[in-house]
């Protein structure tokens, strides 16, 4: 008695286990940060205002020589920083690369390098950065940026 060969069976997909609360929080944070980066890249101030909370824990070392670096507190003030940066720098020469994008619950940290040219002086700046963001209820409540302020100040000084 012979048996006919049988067709191989297709592997069945194993459903992914449900996300834990921490995993869901991290995914929500990651999505908001990606949306923030896309809005920032597009210069979409209106979308940035919606992404920032009404009150933001903003930290960026004050630098009197740099017109776009100043204290900020409200979502609208924080969102306006990108537009102010573009007013004072040459947009075609602005660069930012992200080397790492780490997420732990509501917190995200991005590290990389940024560079640009100051419109008023024609001088360039370049250096590393680290950005810590906290996302709560789908909005950015913390924005702490660490960058090479000396390089930027020197580029702003005639």
C-alpha positions in Angstrom: 0.0 0.0 0.0 1.5 3.3 -1.0 0.7 6.6 0.4 0.6 9.8 -1.6 3.1 12.5 -0.5 1.5 15.2 1.5 2.0 18.9 0.9 4.1 20.6 3.5 2.1 22.5 6.0 2.6 26.2 6.3 4.0 27.4 9.5 1.4 28.9 11.7 2.0 32.3 13.1 2.1 32.5 16.8 0.2 35.5 18.0 2.4 38.0 19.9 1.8 38.1 23.6 -0.2 41.1 24.8 1.9 44.1 25.7 2.5 44.9 29.4 1.7 48.3 30.7 5.3 49.3 30.5 5.6 48.1 26.9 2.5 50.0 25.9 3.7 53.2 27.6 7.1 52.9 25.8 5.3 52.4 22.4 3.1 55.4 23.1 6.2 57.5 24.0 8.0 56.3 20.9 5.1 57.3 18.7 4.8 60.8 20.1 8.6 61.3 19.8 8.5 60.2 16.2 5.6 62.6 15.5 7.6 65.4 17.3 10.6 64.7 15.1 8.5 64.7 11.9 6.7 67.9 12.9 10.0 69.6 13.8 11.6 68.5 10.5 8.5 69.8 8.6 8.5 73.1 10.5 4.9 72.4 11.6 4.6 74.7 14.6 0.8 74.1 14.9 1.4 70.4 15.2 4.2 71.0 17.7 2.0 73.2 19.9 -0.5 70.2 20.0 2.3 67.8 20.9 3.6 69.9 23.8 1.7 70.0 27.1 0.3 73.3 28.2 3.2 73.6 30.7 6.6 72.1 29.9 9.7 71.4 32.0 12.0 73.1 29.4 15.7 73.0 30.0 18.3 74.4 27.6 21.2 76.3 29.1 20.7 80.0 28.6 23.0 81.5 26.2 22.7 85.3 25.7 24.7 85.2 22.5 22.2 82.8 20.9 18.8 84.5 20.0 16.8 81.2 19.8 18.0 79.9 23.2 16.0 81.3 26.0 13.8 80.1 28.8 10.4 78.6 27.7 7.5 77.3 29.7 4.3 76.9 27.6 3.7 74.5 24.8 3.4 77.5 22.3 6.8 78.9 23.5 8.4 75.5 23.1 6.9 74.9 19.7 8.1 78.4 18.5 11.8 77.5 19.2 12.1 75.6 15.9 10.7 78.5 13.9 13.1 80.9 15.7 16.0 78.6 15.0 15.1 78.7 11.3 14.9 82.5 11.3 18.5 82.8 12.6 20.1 79.9 10.7 20.5 78.9 7.1 17.9 76.1 6.7 19.7 74.5 3.8 22.8 74.0 5.9 21.0 72.7 9.0 21.8 69.0 9.9 20.9 66.7 12.7 21.6 63.0 12.9 20.3 60.7 15.6 22.6 58.0 16.7 20.5 56.5 19.5 16.8 56.6 20.4 16.2 55.0 23.7 12.7 54.7 25.4 11.9 53.6 28.9 8.2 54.0 29.7 7.3 57.7 29.5 11.0 58.8 28.9 12.9 59.0 25.7 16.5 60.0 25.1 17.9 60.8 21.7 21.6 61.4 21.1 23.4 62.5 18.0 25.1 65.4 16.3 23.8 68.7 15.0 25.3 71.5 12.8 24.2 74.7 11.1 25.2 78.1 9.9 24.2 81.3 11.6 22.6 83.6 9.1 23.8 86.9 10.6 27.5 85.9 10.8 27.9 83.2 8.2 29.7 81.1 10.8 29.0 77.4 11.3 28.6 75.4 14.5 28.7 71.6 15.0 28.6 69.3 18.0 26.9 66.5 19.9 23.5 66.7 21.5 21.4 64.7 23.9 17.6 65.3 24.1 15.5 63.9 27.0 11.8 64.0 26.5 9.0 62.8 28.8 5.6 62.0 27.3 2.5 61.9 29.5 -1.1 61.5 28.2 0.2 61.8 24.7 1.9 65.1 25.2 5.5 66.2 25.8 5.9 67.4 29.4 9.7 67.5 29.6 12.2 68.8 27.0 15.8 68.9 28.2 18.4 69.5 25.5 22.1 69.3 26.1 24.3 70.6 23.3 27.6 72.3 22.6 26.5 75.8 23.6 30.0 77.2 23.2 30.2 76.3 19.5 26.8 77.8 18.9 27.6 81.0 20.8 30.9 81.4 18.9 29.0 81.0 15.6 26.6 83.8 16.7 29.3 86.2 17.7 30.5 88.6 14.9 
